[in-house]
Amino acid sequence: MNGVNKRHIFESMKKWEPDKWKHFYVGIPLGLVLQVSVNYLFSYSIPLSVFLSFIALAAISYGFELLSLLTGKGHYDIVDAVAGIAGGCIGIALAWLIVLL
């Protein structure tokens, strides 16, 4: 990461509210399940399976936030989607760690 202070990123994550951490922790199994599912369908291409599972993860995470905005149920906060995507990326990495071991 050129020009980005990694320490600043981790310090800002420490300041997340408990609600954001829930989204983060839910994103981990979501990313894991998505990666395993997409890898089963597209096992011939690792980059394609990672890309498709990330796109699905982002669409699901932001889709729930968009749904809460449109229906008025819950509260719309883009940081919730970012936290879910961050957790999902860890889940995707865990899926590949399991596959490679």
MARMARTOR-458092 format. One record per residue (C-alpha): residue in three letters; z, y, x. Coordinates in steps of 0.001 Angstrom, whole numbers, plus 524288, in hexadecimal, padded with zeros to 5 digits. Example, Ala and Ser with C-alpha at 12.3 -4.5 7.8 and 13.67 -1.06 7.14 Angstrom:
% residues 2
ALA81E787EE6C8300C;SER81BE47FBDC83566;
This chain:
% residues 101
MET800008000080000;ASN7FB3D80BA380790;GLY80200818528044F;VAL80BAA8120F7FAD3;ASN819F0811617FE3B;LYS81E22803737FACA;ARG82C4B807667FB44;HIS829DC8116F7F092;ILE823CE807127E7BD;PHE82F8A7FE0A7E8D9;GLU8392E809397E726;SER8326080D667DAA9;MET832F77FF577D594;LYS841AC7FF2B7D7BA;LYS842DE80A9A7CE3E;TRP83C59803507C2FF;GLU843E4802617B65B;PRO848537F4D17B1CA;ASP83D487F4C87A7CD;LYS8332D7F5AF7B2AE;TRP839647EA4B7B9DB;LYS8381B7E2027AD91;HIS829877E4AE7AD89;PHE829067E1797BC09;TYR82FF27D4727BA3E;VAL827A37D0BC7AE79;GLY81B727D3DC7B65E;ILE81E9D7C9887C095;PRO81CFF7BD8A7B7CC;LEU811D67C43E7B0AB;GLY80A537C5E27BD6D;LEU80D9C7B8077C17C;VAL808C67B2227B4A7;LEU7FC8E7BA957B489;GLN7F91A7B6F77C282;VAL7FB1B7A8777C045;SER7F2EE7A90F7B3CF;VAL7E7E07B0F27B9B5;ASN7E81B7A8B77C615;TYR7E67A79C977BDB4;LEU7DA6D7A2977B75A;PHE7D4907A8D97C38E;SER7D96E7A0247CE7D;TYR7CCEE7A1B57D649;SER7CF727B0067D96D;ILE7DCB57B4D97DE13;PRO7D9497C36A7DE03;LEU7D37F7C2667D05B;SER7DF767BB6E7CAFC;VAL7E8C47C56C7D107;PHE7E07D7D0B67CBF3;LEU7DF977CB367BE2D;SER7EE127C8227BD68;PHE7F1577D5E37C226;ILE7E84C7DBFB7B800;ALA7EE767D3977AD53;LEU7FC067D7407B232;ALA7F8DE7E5C67B1FC;ALA7F2A57E4C17A482;ILE7FE617DD9379ED7;SER808697E6987A51E;TYR801A97F3137A118;GLY7FD987ED4E79405;PHE80BB97EB9778FDE;GLU80E9A7F9A679378;LEU802937FE4B78C2D;LEU806947F63F7805D;SER813FF7FC9B7803D;LEU80D7B809F9780E4;LEU8042C80715775B0;THR80E058007976CB8;GLY819768095A76FC7;LYS822457FD9E771EF;GLY8293F7FE1677EDF;HIS82682808C6788B9;TYR81A4480B26790A4;ASP81CC080C1479F35;ILE812228099C7A930;VAL81C5A806207B375;ASP81FA97FA147AB55;ALA811AE7F5817ACF8;VAL812077F8837BB8C;ALA81EA67F0C07BCEE;GLY818A37E5377B5B2;ILE80C9E7E5A67BE49;ALA814F27E65A7CAA0;GLY81CA47DA6A7C656;GLY8100F7D3917C282;CYS80A797D5A07D00A;ILE816437CE997D58D;GLY813DF7C3B27CBB7;ILE805B57C29E7CFFA;ALA80A0C7C1CC7DE26;LEU814237B7677DAB0;ALA809B17AF687D3D3;TRP8015C7AF807E014;LEU80D157AC637E87A;ILE80FC57A0767E011;VAL8016E79C637E06E;LEU8006079DC67EF25;LEU80CD2796387F1F4;
